[in-house]
Amino acid sequence: MANDFVSVIQPGAPKKSGPDGQGKSYPVLPVRDTVLFPHAVLPLTVGRESSIQLIQSLGEDKTILVVAQKDARQDSPEGADLHIVGTRATVHKVVKMPNQSLFVFTEGTERVKLGQFTQGDPFLTAEAEVLDELQPEKSPEFEALQRNVIAQFQEIVSSSSTLSDDLQTIALNIEEPSRLADFIASSLPFLSTIDKQTLLEMGDVKARLEAINSHLAKELEVQQLRNKIQSEVQDSVQQSQRDFYLREQMKAIQKELGEVDETQKDVQELKDKIEAAGMPDEVKKEALKELSRLSRMNPAAADYSLTRNYVEWLAVLPWAKTSAGEVDIAKAKAILDEDHYGLKKVKERILDYLSVRRLKPDMKGPILCFVGPPGVGKTSLGRSIAKALGRKFSRIALGGMHDEAEIRGHRRTYIGALPGQIIQHLKRVEVKDPVFMLDEIDKLGRDFRGDPASALLETLDPEQNNTFRDNYLDQPFDLSKVLFICTANQLDTIPGPLLDRMEIIELTGYTEEEKVNIAERYLIPRQIKENGISEESIEIPTESVALIARHYTREAGVRRLEQLIGTVCRKTARKVAEGVLQPGEKLVVTPEVIHEFLGGIKVRVDTEIAERTKRPGVAVGLAWTPAGGDVLFIEANKMKGKGGFTITGQLGDVMKESIQAALTWVRSNATKIGLDEDVLKDIDLHIHVPAGAIPKDGPSAGVTMATALVSLLTDKPVRPLLAMTGEITLSGNVLPVGGIKEKFLAAKRAGVRDVILPIDVKSNVEEDLTAEQIGDVTIHYATVFEDVLKVALPQTPTDAVQDEEVREEVLAAVE
């Protein structure tokens, strides 16, 4: 190339002086299979690390040298790997692409010859000399050459489908021969890189125009030959092909006349849907294969509708369509706070998840599972997450589902076969990244048709669900973009392998204060709207809401509370309809109105505890249920006998063992608690847990049963408004139990003022309960059973008198 260069550029000698002469270095940008001409604007994609550093290092001076590589396969070219002649250019704009490469808009200014390379790392820099051009003398011969070049260029542009017609106008308006030659050379797509580099190195303008004229003439001749060959091929079309074309024309004519064959119309519509679906290549291949089979079938054939349904399912699924945008954490937090009151830890976990999703949009999982009592807002939290993400939401009810095909779909060989619920809901939402709420996952059934919980193992596994295969489709579908959120009331019935795939987020019950806030913010406005009355017609003061929550419901959630508020609103609507409440008149819901609308008090909380613990032998325990926590009364009584022992109340084996352990501790420590060692010799004991029709079991009632026995035998009533939980060992140690938050909130709802807990659950209390939730309740921690007795039973006559005064005060307040 060096020898050719000497002969080609001989007419134009390099400049030796001036600001652009020898001595000044410029950054060198090597390019592959590209040649930039002077006065041409060329966008370049810069992806090499050295080239990116070059562009990023440019200051106010945006001048660079654009030089073509001799070998385009060279990834790290050095000075010897570049052509000697390049173009000095100005960088006008730099755009950063998503793949970290740069899109650079450059404009060539003049030809230059590379001199000495002054830098090799991190990018090349070199001295450059501007090349003079040998301008031709004006003559009829040169003018004829110039006109011929323009005419041939216009003819090529006119016959080309890729070149813009504006190029003809631009070429006609260029008077300078050198610029004309460079413009045409840069506009011709059929010129190779070597041809363009040779034209760039030509300093003689006349020689450059002659070379371009030769290229144009050659291209015109190639076009003429191609047209001739095309004509000959068309003339040699076989009769069958002619018939095919005629049939296609006939179909087009029938379409214009409105006489299109419905079968072929359906096939064409399905083909258009398949092309637009964006499905993977292997799925598209299968879809087109089935469509081709469908087009050859008679519509009356038995398999026609089955095949058509299958192809349509493949065509309408959202293989590539998404709805997710960028996650706005502040907006998501505002939405969660607006839609839900409290639930601080749950909201924090959701915002953590959304933050990771923002930083890593292609993350897998996790599969969230909201566990809690009914009515605490599990499903509505899922809706809020979808709203915060800007995604579509769909709820799949799993309660009572007992057929594996509901998840995986039926095989196509069955009559009435359909895909499973996952694929069906994807079709409804029309995007591949919705939020799916799998409701009541703990209530899945199973029978001879399979186990749906096992079918969910693949669906809810982030490592496997990117190739989820429905039995009906029999093609892999990527579920990794779907955000699955499950809900459950309890975890015991969920199989271990399925539970292992989910991250558990517990939603416990609400305190009375939280219920009141939720009612005033959400429940009351919603019920007023749903029952057709106006806000000017009714006013429910905070005290009245608290009265309903305290004395008409005993639940962890707010579902029953909303039903009662709805009853109040309906009663108000009836008064408006009957004319009892005049327009503009407002009904203030006082306690008297509540008693009129809802009847007498249904739940006597603190009064019930105070009343029932008046006599010795009654203690209040705390229990966990799938519907939240609850208080549990343990009653013990004695009668003359021979040391017999009776247990009633539908107790499970664990609770029976707790009673045996409590009795053994009392008998073995009788002297410590002031009893005769033979105290049980002449009496029979009976321990009963009321609500006998309800089965009860669990390891958390040991200290309560032992306290009831000691209270009975020492004839000391348990202190009023006190509840406890914990297991007891034979040696008197108090063991930790679960469900502390639910049990504590149940105790507070019941009006308890003192709670005894095992010392080992102190960390759970500090983590799960806020100061607002604890309120004025005093928590006592016990290590051994003696610690329980010190708090649960009066230690002095003064304590007994104070306990009686508290009972009378509580009972008198209600009366």
RATA-V172124 format. One record per backbone hydrogen bond with DSSP energy under -1.0 kcal/mol. CO is the residue of the C=O (numbers start at 1). NH is the residue of the N-H. E is the energy in kcal/mol with one decimal. If there is no record, write none. Layout:
BEGIN
CO & NH & E
CO & NH & E
END
This chain:
BEGIN
1 & 5 & -2.1
2 & 6 & -1.7
3 & 7 & -1.6
4 & 8 & -2.2
5 & 9 & -2.7
9 & 12 & -1.2
13 & 132 & -1.2
18 & 21 & -1.7
21 & 24 & -1.0
26 & 126 & -2.2
27 & 65 & -2.9
29 & 67 & -1.7
31 & 69 & -2.3
37 & 40 & -1.6
40 & 108 & -2.5
42 & 106 & -2.1
44 & 104 & -3.3
46 & 102 & -2.8
48 & 52 & -2.6
49 & 53 & -2.3
50 & 54 & -1.9
51 & 55 & -2.3
52 & 56 & -2.4
53 & 57 & -1.3
55 & 58 & -1.1
62 & 91 & -2.3
64 & 89 & -2.9
65 & 29 & -3.5
66 & 87 & -2.1
67 & 31 & -1.9
68 & 83 & -2.2
71 & 74 & -1.6
78 & 81 & -1.3
79 & 82 & -1.4
81 & 70 & -2.7
84 & 114 & -3.0
86 & 112 & -2.1
87 & 66 & -3.0
88 & 109 & -3.5
88 & 110 & -1.1
89 & 64 & -2.4
90 & 107 & -1.9
93 & 105 & -2.7
95 & 103 & -3.3
97 & 100 & -1.8
101 & 97 & -3.1
102 & 46 & -3.2
103 & 95 & -2.4
104 & 44 & -3.4
105 & 92 & -2.8
105 & 93 & -1.1
106 & 42 & -2.8
107 & 90 & -2.3
108 & 39 & -2.4
110 & 88 & -2.8
111 & 131 & -1.6
112 & 86 & -2.2
113 & 129 & -2.2
116 & 127 & -2.5
119 & 125 & -1.7
124 & 28 & -3.0
125 & 118 & -1.8
125 & 119 & -1.4
126 & 26 & -2.4
127 & 115 & -3.6
129 & 113 & -2.9
130 & 15 & -2.6
134 & 205 & -1.8
139 & 143 & -2.5
140 & 144 & -2.4
141 & 145 & -1.9
142 & 146 & -2.6
143 & 147 & -2.5
144 & 148 & -2.3
145 & 149 & -2.3
146 & 150 & -2.1
147 & 151 & -2.5
148 & 152 & -2.6
149 & 153 & -2.2
150 & 154 & -2.4
151 & 155 & -2.1
152 & 156 & -2.1
153 & 157 & -2.4
154 & 158 & -2.4
155 & 159 & -1.6
164 & 167 & -1.5
165 & 168 & -1.1
166 & 170 & -2.1
167 & 171 & -2.3
168 & 172 & -2.0
169 & 173 & -1.3
171 & 174 & -1.1
176 & 180 & -2.2
177 & 181 & -2.6
178 & 182 & -2.2
179 & 183 & -2.6
180 & 184 & -2.5
181 & 185 & -2.2
182 & 186 & -2.2
183 & 187 & -1.0
184 & 188 & -1.1
192 & 196 & -2.3
193 & 197 & -2.5
194 & 198 & -2.4
195 & 199 & -2.1
196 & 200 & -2.2
197 & 201 & -1.8
203 & 134 & -2.1
204 & 208 & -2.0
205 & 209 & -2.4
206 & 210 & -2.3
207 & 211 & -2.2
208 & 212 & -2.3
209 & 213 & -2.6
210 & 214 & -2.0
211 & 215 & -2.1
212 & 216 & -2.6
213 & 217 & -2.4
214 & 218 & -2.2
215 & 219 & -2.2
216 & 220 & -2.4
217 & 221 & -2.0
218 & 222 & -2.1
219 & 223 & -2.4
220 & 224 & -2.2
221 & 225 & -2.2
222 & 226 & -2.5
223 & 227 & -2.5
224 & 228 & -2.0
225 & 229 & -2.7
226 & 230 & -2.6
227 & 231 & -2.1
228 & 232 & -2.2
229 & 233 & -2.6
230 & 234 & -2.3
231 & 235 & -1.8
232 & 236 & -1.1
234 & 237 & -1.2
238 & 242 & -2.3
239 & 243 & -2.5
240 & 244 & -2.1
241 & 245 & -2.6
242 & 246 & -2.6
243 & 247 & -2.7
244 & 248 & -2.5
245 & 249 & -2.5
246 & 250 & -2.6
247 & 251 & -2.5
248 & 252 & -2.2
249 & 253 & -2.6
250 & 254 & -2.8
251 & 255 & -2.3
252 & 256 & -2.1
253 & 257 & -1.9
254 & 259 & -3.9
261 & 265 & -2.2
262 & 266 & -2.5
263 & 267 & -2.2
264 & 268 & -2.3
265 & 269 & -2.4
266 & 270 & -2.6
267 & 271 & -2.2
268 & 272 & -2.4
269 & 273 & -2.1
270 & 274 & -2.4
271 & 275 & -2.3
272 & 276 & -1.7
280 & 284 & -2.8
281 & 285 & -2.6
282 & 286 & -1.7
283 & 287 & -2.6
284 & 288 & -2.7
285 & 289 & -1.8
286 & 290 & -2.4
287 & 291 & -2.3
288 & 292 & -2.5
289 & 293 & -1.9
290 & 294 & -2.2
291 & 295 & -2.4
294 & 297 & -1.3
298 & 301 & -2.6
303 & 307 & -2.6
304 & 308 & -2.6
305 & 309 & -2.5
306 & 310 & -2.0
307 & 311 & -2.5
308 & 312 & -2.5
309 & 313 & -2.3
310 & 314 & -2.1
311 & 315 & -2.1
312 & 316 & -2.1
313 & 317 & -1.1
317 & 319 & -2.0
321 & 432 & -2.8
328 & 332 & -2.7
329 & 333 & -2.7
330 & 334 & -2.2
331 & 335 & -2.4
332 & 336 & -2.5
333 & 337 & -2.5
334 & 338 & -2.1
335 & 339 & -2.5
336 & 340 & -2.0
343 & 347 & -2.5
344 & 348 & -2.5
345 & 349 & -2.0
346 & 350 & -2.1
347 & 351 & -2.7
348 & 352 & -2.2
349 & 353 & -2.1
350 & 354 & -2.5
351 & 355 & -2.2
352 & 356 & -2.1
353 & 357 & -2.2
354 & 358 & -1.8
355 & 359 & -2.0
356 & 360 & -2.6
360 & 363 & -1.9
367 & 503 & -3.3
368 & 486 & -3.1
369 & 505 & -3.1
370 & 488 & -2.1
371 & 507 & -3.5
375 & 558 & -2.1
377 & 381 & -1.4
378 & 382 & -1.4
379 & 383 & -1.7
380 & 384 & -2.0
381 & 385 & -2.2
382 & 386 & -2.1
383 & 387 & -2.2
384 & 388 & -2.6
385 & 389 & -2.2
386 & 390 & -1.0
386 & 391 & -2.4
392 & 435 & -2.9
394 & 437 & -2.8
396 & 439 & -2.1
398 & 401 & -2.2
401 & 445 & -2.8
403 & 406 & -1.8
404 & 407 & -1.7
404 & 408 & -2.2
405 & 409 & -2.1
406 & 421 & -3.8
408 & 471 & -2.8
411 & 414 & -2.0
414 & 417 & -1.3
418 & 410 & -2.5
420 & 424 & -2.4
421 & 425 & -2.5
422 & 426 & -1.7
423 & 427 & -2.0
424 & 428 & -1.6
425 & 429 & -2.4
426 & 430 & -1.7
434 & 483 & -2.3
435 & 394 & -2.3
436 & 485 & -2.9
437 & 396 & -3.2
437 & 439 & -1.1
438 & 487 & -1.9
439 & 398 & -2.4
440 & 443 & -1.6
443 & 400 & -2.5
447 & 450 & -1.9
450 & 447 & -1.5
451 & 455 & -1.5
452 & 456 & -1.6
454 & 457 & -1.0
456 & 460 & -2.7
458 & 461 & -1.3
461 & 464 & -2.0
461 & 465 & -2.7
464 & 467 & -1.9
465 & 468 & -1.0
465 & 479 & -2.9
468 & 477 & -3.0
470 & 474 & -3.1
477 & 468 & -1.5
479 & 482 & -1.4
483 & 436 & -2.3
484 & 368 & -1.3
485 & 438 & -2.5
486 & 370 & -3.3
487 & 441 & -2.7
488 & 372 & -2.2
491 & 494 & -1.4
495 & 499 & -2.5
496 & 500 & -2.2
499 & 502 & -1.4
503 & 369 & -2.5
505 & 371 & -2.5
511 & 515 & -2.5
512 & 516 & -2.3
513 & 517 & -2.2
514 & 518 & -2.6
515 & 519 & -2.7
516 & 520 & -2.4
517 & 521 & -2.3
518 & 522 & -2.8
518 & 523 & -1.5
519 & 524 & -3.1
522 & 526 & -1.9
523 & 527 & -2.6
524 & 528 & -2.5
525 & 529 & -1.9
526 & 530 & -2.6
527 & 531 & -1.7
528 & 533 & -1.6
529 & 532 & -1.2
534 & 537 & -1.5
537 & 587 & -2.6
539 & 589 & -3.0
541 & 545 & -1.9
542 & 546 & -2.4
543 & 547 & -1.9
544 & 548 & -2.2
545 & 549 & -2.4
546 & 550 & -2.2
547 & 551 & -2.7
548 & 552 & -1.7
551 & 602 & -1.6
551 & 603 & -2.6
556 & 510 & -2.4
558 & 562 & -2.1
559 & 563 & -1.8
560 & 564 & -2.2
561 & 565 & -2.2
562 & 566 & -2.5
563 & 567 & -1.8
564 & 568 & -2.1
565 & 569 & -2.3
566 & 570 & -2.4
567 & 571 & -2.4
568 & 572 & -2.0
569 & 573 & -2.5
570 & 574 & -2.1
571 & 575 & -1.8
572 & 576 & -2.1
573 & 577 & -2.5
574 & 578 & -2.4
575 & 580 & -1.4
575 & 581 & -1.8
582 & 585 & -2.2
587 & 539 & -2.4
588 & 590 & -1.4
590 & 594 & -2.3
591 & 595 & -2.4
592 & 596 & -1.8
593 & 597 & -2.7
594 & 598 & -3.3
595 & 599 & -1.3
605 & 609 & -1.7
606 & 610 & -2.7
607 & 611 & -2.7
608 & 612 & -2.4
609 & 613 & -1.8
611 & 614 & -1.1
617 & 636 & -2.3
619 & 634 & -2.9
620 & 724 & -1.5
621 & 632 & -2.8
623 & 630 & -2.2
625 & 628 & -2.3
628 & 625 & -1.8
630 & 623 & -3.2
632 & 621 & -4.0
634 & 619 & -2.4
635 & 688 & -3.0
637 & 686 & -2.3
639 & 684 & -3.3
644 & 685 & -2.8
646 & 687 & -2.8
648 & 689 & -1.3
650 & 696 & -2.5
652 & 656 & -2.0
653 & 657 & -2.2
654 & 658 & -1.8
655 & 659 & -2.1
656 & 660 & -2.1
657 & 661 & -2.5
658 & 662 & -2.4
659 & 663 & -2.6
660 & 664 & -2.3
661 & 665 & -2.1
662 & 666 & -2.2
663 & 667 & -2.5
664 & 668 & -2.4
665 & 669 & -1.5
669 & 673 & -1.2
670 & 675 & -2.9
671 & 674 & -1.2
676 & 679 & -1.8
678 & 681 & -1.7
682 & 641 & -2.3
683 & 643 & -1.0
684 & 639 & -1.8
685 & 646 & -2.2
686 & 637 & -2.1
687 & 648 & -2.1
688 & 635 & -2.7
691 & 694 & -2.0
696 & 652 & -2.6
700 & 726 & -1.9
701 & 705 & -2.2
702 & 706 & -2.2
703 & 707 & -2.3
704 & 708 & -2.3
705 & 709 & -2.0
706 & 710 & -2.4
707 & 711 & -2.8
708 & 712 & -2.0
709 & 713 & -2.6
710 & 714 & -2.4
711 & 716 & -1.6
721 & 753 & -2.4
721 & 754 & -1.9
723 & 756 & -2.1
724 & 622 & -1.0
726 & 703 & -2.0
727 & 735 & -2.9
729 & 732 & -1.5
732 & 785 & -2.7
733 & 729 & -1.7
735 & 727 & -1.6
739 & 743 & -2.4
740 & 744 & -2.9
741 & 745 & -2.5
742 & 746 & -2.0
743 & 747 & -2.3
744 & 748 & -2.4
745 & 749 & -2.4
746 & 750 & -1.6
747 & 752 & -2.4
748 & 751 & -1.6
753 & 778 & -2.9
754 & 723 & -2.1
755 & 780 & -3.3
756 & 725 & -1.7
757 & 782 & -2.4
758 & 761 & -1.6
759 & 762 & -1.5
761 & 765 & -1.9
762 & 766 & -2.2
763 & 767 & -2.0
764 & 768 & -2.8
765 & 769 & -2.1
770 & 774 & -2.2
771 & 775 & -2.4
774 & 777 & -2.0
778 & 755 & -2.6
780 & 757 & -3.0
782 & 759 & -2.1
783 & 734 & -2.4
784 & 787 & -1.2
785 & 789 & -2.1
786 & 790 & -1.8
788 & 792 & -3.1
789 & 793 & -2.0
792 & 719 & -2.8
796 & 800 & -1.7
797 & 801 & -2.1
798 & 802 & -2.4
799 & 803 & -2.4
800 & 804 & -1.9
801 & 805 & -2.0
802 & 806 & -2.2
803 & 807 & -2.1
804 & 808 & -2.3
805 & 809 & -2.3
806 & 810 & -2.4
807 & 811 & -2.6
808 & 812 & -2.4
809 & 813 & -1.7
810 & 814 & -1.2
811 & 815 & -1.8
END
